[in-house]
Amino acid sequence: MLTAVLTVASAAWLSTRATIIKDELDATTHLISELKDNIAADRPQEAAATSEKLRAHTAAARQAAGDPLWTLAASTPWIGANFSAVAEVARSADDVSTLGVAPLVKVFESLNWDSLLPGSGGTDLGPIHAASPSVSAAAHAVRASAERLGNIDADSLWPQVAEPLTRAREQLQAVTGALDATASVADVAPGMLGSDGQRNYLLMIQNNAESRASGGIPGALAVLTLDKGKLTLGAQSSAAEVGIMSPTFPVDPEQQQIYSPRLGMYMQDVNLTPDFPTAASTAQAMWEKKTGQHVDGVISLDPVALGYVLDATGPVKIRSPELLALTKTGLPAELNGKNVVATLLSDVYAKIERPQLQDLYFAGVAKEIFAALSSGTGEAKGLIESLSRGTAEGRVLVWSGTSAEQDIIAKYPLSGSIAGPSNSPAQFGVYFNDGTGAKMDYYVKRTVQLVEECTGDGYRQVKVRITSTNAAPADAAASLPEYVTGGGAFGVRAGSVRTNVIAYGPTQADVETALVDGKKANFSAQHHANRPVGTLTVTLAPGQSSEVEFTFGKIVQHTDPTVVVTPTVQALKEVILPPENAGCGASK
């Protein structure tokens, strides 16, 4: 009888503990959303108060899960794993709140974000230095919690325990990635902004109207100098002015075989490869050989990313007398986020006949935008959001010639690396290189879709489906400038577009077949960094469309496939379509 009473009492007590844990952790969900809003709206005092509430709730949940009877229940056979898992979730939530969120909110309170932006008067980078240890410690604490939750076998748990555990894992995984990135920024940003001495970067504006694998042909070039946060834009040039490298610079043999020796011969072709570290290091060497000036790294943007920056800074007026003279052709005297892409990638060629003046205008616009940045125009939140958006779309790329910095950059998509930690396990890539020798890619509309199939032999098969349409006017040969159409150069009829379409599979996979409009097609099969690469060429007349389909097999990665695509004039959401899945599913 006594045993029965004790059993019922124990069950009732454990039920009250479970209710407390659930209610306290449920309360944190609302508070996390509130905390994000406070930080996004730059309300540090409110963020601190929300952080304290968060800590109170997670501490209460942890205390309930640390109850002696709960601890005893966690050690019992069969059902004990469920009590143990709940206790671990509560413990992790409290660690994240106390060791992760609270220190970060204190850092947030201490920083004046607008004062940290590079500008003409310099920037006090000390606060970022001071914040680095706190951010790194927070990232470590959250990562440790994520690893503990990851070690729990969810398959053996009750559904009402397994489901919250899975949600907690997903949330912590996302937080871990964001915190690691923040810690990396705090670690390398001061030095790259010139805290320890002047830094010079080659600024490369990629022109999407003539596609290259990483975006577009390098158009305007300039040297961007950062000295203790002070930003200045120096001498400007163009890829054409750099000239031909003789002898050519040595490039990785695998990439040279795929993309030809032009990689090391012309600045215009350094980014025929999608691997930005290769393109950037080659561009650095070419610049130094041509000018004798050492640069510490390379920063690349495209006009779409410049448009995002203008959305944050507001419009910029053309002030240079040389550029103002060119606006008499009908080009705008004021550029904003809505008109800059069409102006730089289309209108400039229709209004200005001489290529040298086109390059001058392109470079001059970039200078005006960076002048607005250096003068402190815009506010930090908007600029950070615009650059983050450009980075997420592959439109902003950074390479550092300092190996310690590059090792950190290489962990993130900002690096533009086709191998290494910035790539997901089952990552595909689709890249475009212009073969027209002109600026017709402004008129090409594309989509990319992954179609996943199971083969029944333990491997996966993925078809990479790429559609392209030449949306140029039917009379493009006559209505568009010869500089845009190419005028029949390289054997391509004026108005048509020739594109080298390149598809990368995940490591260890094979590229098996290629179809063009449903018919088997010849293609080149090679490897780059242990990834299979398929390449073929498509030529489209105005109004013509094509569908290319590469099939990759022997895929050993049992995670959901992802795809990276050359950034074009189109919005990324229009290019990458949702994947199709023929019932394979991702393994646990």
ChimeraX attribute file (.defattr): number of C-alpha atoms within 10 A of each C-alpha:
attribute: neighborCount
match mode: 1-to-1
recipient: residues
	/A:1	6
	/A:2	7
	/A:3	8
	/A:4	9
	/A:5	10
	/A:6	11
	/A:7	12
	/A:8	12
	/A:9	12
	/A:10	15
	/A:11	14
	/A:12	12
	/A:13	15
	/A:14	19
	/A:15	13
	/A:16	13
	/A:17	20
	/A:18	19
	/A:19	14
	/A:20	19
	/A:21	25
	/A:22	15
	/A:23	14
	/A:24	21
	/A:25	22
	/A:26	13
	/A:27	15
	/A:28	21
	/A:29	11
	/A:30	11
	/A:31	17
	/A:32	17
	/A:33	11
	/A:34	16
	/A:35	22
	/A:36	13
	/A:37	14
	/A:38	18
	/A:39	17
	/A:40	12
	/A:41	12
	/A:42	16
	/A:43	14
	/A:44	20
	/A:45	15
	/A:46	17
	/A:47	26
	/A:48	22
	/A:49	13
	/A:50	22
	/A:51	24
	/A:52	15
	/A:53	16
	/A:54	26
	/A:55	21
	/A:56	17
	/A:57	24
	/A:58	27
	/A:59	22
	/A:60	18
	/A:61	27
	/A:62	25
	/A:63	17
	/A:64	22
	/A:65	27
	/A:66	17
	/A:67	15
	/A:68	10
	/A:69	15
	/A:70	22
	/A:71	15
	/A:72	13
	/A:73	19
	/A:74	20
	/A:75	14
	/A:76	12
	/A:77	8
	/A:78	10
	/A:79	14
	/A:80	16
	/A:81	21
	/A:82	22
	/A:83	21
	/A:84	20
	/A:85	23
	/A:86	23
	/A:87	24
	/A:88	20
	/A:89	26
	/A:90	27
	/A:91	20
	/A:92	24
	/A:93	27
	/A:94	25
	/A:95	22
	/A:96	25
	/A:97	27
	/A:98	21
	/A:99	20
	/A:100	25
	/A:101	24
	/A:102	22
	/A:103	19
	/A:104	23
	/A:105	19
	/A:106	17
	/A:107	18
	/A:108	19
	/A:109	18
	/A:110	14
	/A:111	14
	/A:112	12
	/A:113	15
	/A:114	14
	/A:115	16
	/A:116	17
	/A:117	24
	/A:118	23
	/A:119	23
	/A:120	18
	/A:121	14
	/A:122	19
	/A:123	21
	/A:124	17
	/A:125	20
	/A:126	12
	/A:127	16
	/A:128	20
	/A:129	16
	/A:130	13
	/A:131	20
	/A:132	19
	/A:133	14
	/A:134	19
	/A:135	27
	/A:136	20
	/A:137	17
	/A:138	26
	/A:139	26
	/A:140	19
	/A:141	19
	/A:142	26
	/A:143	20
	/A:144	16
	/A:145	22
	/A:146	24
	/A:147	14
	/A:148	15
	/A:149	19
	/A:150	17
	/A:151	8
	/A:152	17
	/A:153	12
	/A:154	18
	/A:155	9
	/A:156	13
	/A:157	19
	/A:158	12
	/A:159	12
	/A:160	9
	/A:161	17
	/A:162	19
	/A:163	13
	/A:164	15
	/A:165	22
	/A:166	14
	/A:167	11
	/A:168	19
	/A:169	19
	/A:170	14
	/A:171	12
	/A:172	22
	/A:173	18
	/A:174	12
	/A:175	18
	/A:176	22
	/A:177	15
	/A:178	13
	/A:179	22
	/A:180	19
	/A:181	19
	/A:182	15
	/A:183	22
	/A:184	20
	/A:185	17
	/A:186	21
	/A:187	20
	/A:188	18
	/A:189	17
	/A:190	20
	/A:191	20
	/A:192	24
	/A:193	24
	/A:194	21
	/A:195	20
	/A:196	11
	/A:197	11
	/A:198	16
	/A:199	22
	/A:200	22
	/A:201	24
	/A:202	25
	/A:203	24
	/A:204	27
	/A:205	27
	/A:206	26
	/A:207	27
	/A:208	30
	/A:209	25
	/A:210	26
	/A:211	32
	/A:212	29
	/A:213	28
	/A:214	31
	/A:215	30
	/A:216	31
	/A:217	27
	/A:218	28
	/A:219	23
	/A:220	25
	/A:221	25
	/A:222	19
	/A:223	22
	/A:224	23
	/A:225	22
	/A:226	24
	/A:227	23
	/A:228	24
	/A:229	28
	/A:230	21
	/A:231	25
	/A:232	20
	/A:233	20
	/A:234	15
	/A:235	9
	/A:236	17
	/A:237	17
	/A:238	21
	/A:239	21
	/A:240	15
	/A:241	11
	/A:242	18
	/A:243	14
	/A:244	17
	/A:245	15
	/A:246	9
	/A:247	8
	/A:248	14
	/A:249	16
	/A:250	12
	/A:251	20
	/A:252	12
	/A:253	12
	/A:254	14
	/A:255	20
	/A:256	16
	/A:257	13
	/A:258	19
	/A:259	17
	/A:260	16
	/A:261	19
	/A:262	19
	/A:263	25
	/A:264	27
	/A:265	21
	/A:266	22
	/A:267	26
	/A:268	23
	/A:269	23
	/A:270	29
	/A:271	30
	/A:272	28
	/A:273	24
	/A:274	26
	/A:275	19
	/A:276	24
	/A:277	24
	/A:278	20
	/A:279	23
	/A:280	25
	/A:281	19
	/A:282	22
	/A:283	29
	/A:284	21
	/A:285	16
	/A:286	24
	/A:287	19
	/A:288	13
	/A:289	13
	/A:290	13
	/A:291	9
	/A:292	10
	/A:293	13
	/A:294	16
	/A:295	21
	/A:296	18
	/A:297	23
	/A:298	24
	/A:299	18
	/A:300	23
	/A:301	24
	/A:302	27
	/A:303	27
	/A:304	28
	/A:305	25
	/A:306	25
	/A:307	23
	/A:308	23
	/A:309	27
	/A:310	25
	/A:311	17
	/A:312	23
	/A:313	22
	/A:314	17
	/A:315	20
	/A:316	19
	/A:317	16
	/A:318	19
	/A:319	13
	/A:320	13
	/A:321	9
	/A:322	13
	/A:323	19
	/A:324	16
	/A:325	11
	/A:326	20
	/A:327	18
	/A:328	11
	/A:329	12
	/A:330	12
	/A:331	20
	/A:332	18
	/A:333	15
	/A:334	14
	/A:335	21
	/A:336	21
	/A:337	20
	/A:338	14
	/A:339	14
	/A:340	23
	/A:341	23
	/A:342	14
	/A:343	19
	/A:344	23
	/A:345	23
	/A:346	18
	/A:347	16
	/A:348	23
	/A:349	21
	/A:350	19
	/A:351	17
	/A:352	18
	/A:353	13
	/A:354	11
	/A:355	12
	/A:356	13
	/A:357	16
	/A:358	20
	/A:359	21
	/A:360	19
	/A:361	22
	/A:362	23
	/A:363	22
	/A:364	19
	/A:365	26
	/A:366	23
	/A:367	22
	/A:368	18
	/A:369	23
	/A:370	21
	/A:371	18
	/A:372	21
	/A:373	23
	/A:374	20
	/A:375	15
	/A:376	18
	/A:377	19
	/A:378	18
	/A:379	15
	/A:380	18
	/A:381	14
	/A:382	16
	/A:383	21
	/A:384	15
	/A:385	14
	/A:386	21
	/A:387	19
	/A:388	17
	/A:389	16
	/A:390	23
	/A:391	20
	/A:392	15
	/A:393	21
	/A:394	25
	/A:395	27
	/A:396	27
	/A:397	24
	/A:398	22
	/A:399	29
	/A:400	23
	/A:401	16
	/A:402	11
	/A:403	10
	/A:404	10
	/A:405	17
	/A:406	17
	/A:407	14
	/A:408	17
	/A:409	24
	/A:410	22
	/A:411	19
	/A:412	19
	/A:413	20
	/A:414	21
	/A:415	24
	/A:416	28
	/A:417	21
	/A:418	24
	/A:419	18
	/A:420	12
	/A:421	15
	/A:422	16
	/A:423	20
	/A:424	16
	/A:425	17
	/A:426	18
	/A:427	20
	/A:428	25
	/A:429	20
	/A:430	23
	/A:431	23
	/A:432	27
	/A:433	28
	/A:434	24
	/A:435	21
	/A:436	28
	/A:437	22
	/A:438	24
	/A:439	25
	/A:440	29
	/A:441	28
	/A:442	22
	/A:443	19
	/A:444	20
	/A:445	18
	/A:446	18
	/A:447	18
	/A:448	23
	/A:449	21
	/A:450	23
	/A:451	17
	/A:452	22
	/A:453	18
	/A:454	16
	/A:455	12
	/A:456	9
	/A:457	7
	/A:458	10
	/A:459	15
	/A:460	19
	/A:461	22
	/A:462	25
	/A:463	22
	/A:464	24
	/A:465	22
	/A:466	21
	/A:467	17
	/A:468	19
	/A:469	19
	/A:470	25
	/A:471	19
	/A:472	24
	/A:473	15
	/A:474	15
	/A:475	11
	/A:476	19
	/A:477	20
	/A:478	13
	/A:479	13
	/A:480	20
	/A:481	19
	/A:482	20
	/A:483	16
	/A:484	24
	/A:485	26
	/A:486	23
	/A:487	21
	/A:488	16
	/A:489	14
	/A:490	12
	/A:491	12
	/A:492	20
	/A:493	18
	/A:494	24
	/A:495	30
	/A:496	23
	/A:497	28
	/A:498	23
	/A:499	22
	/A:500	19
	/A:501	20
	/A:502	23
	/A:503	27
	/A:504	28
	/A:505	30
	/A:506	30
	/A:507	20
	/A:508	15
	/A:509	22
	/A:510	22
	/A:511	28
	/A:512	16
	/A:513	17
	/A:514	25
	/A:515	17
	/A:516	19
	/A:517	13
	/A:518	11
	/A:519	11
	/A:520	12
	/A:521	14
	/A:522	13
	/A:523	19
	/A:524	13
	/A:525	18
	/A:526	18
	/A:527	19
	/A:528	19
	/A:529	14
	/A:530	14
	/A:531	20
	/A:532	21
	/A:533	26
	/A:534	24
	/A:535	22
	/A:536	19
	/A:537	18
	/A:538	16
	/A:539	18
	/A:540	20
	/A:541	20
	/A:542	20
	/A:543	14
	/A:544	15
	/A:545	18
	/A:546	17
	/A:547	18
	/A:548	23
	/A:549	26
	/A:550	27
	/A:551	21
	/A:552	26
	/A:553	22
	/A:554	18
	/A:555	19
	/A:556	16
	/A:557	19
	/A:558	16
	/A:559	14
	/A:560	16
	/A:561	19
	/A:562	17
	/A:563	21
	/A:564	20
	/A:565	22
	/A:566	23
	/A:567	25
	/A:568	30
	/A:569	24
	/A:570	16
	/A:571	11
	/A:572	16
	/A:573	10
	/A:574	11
	/A:575	20
	/A:576	18
	/A:577	13
	/A:578	11
	/A:579	17
	/A:580	13
	/A:581	15
	/A:582	11
	/A:583	9
	/A:584	15
	/A:585	13
	/A:586	11
	/A:587	8
	/A:588	6
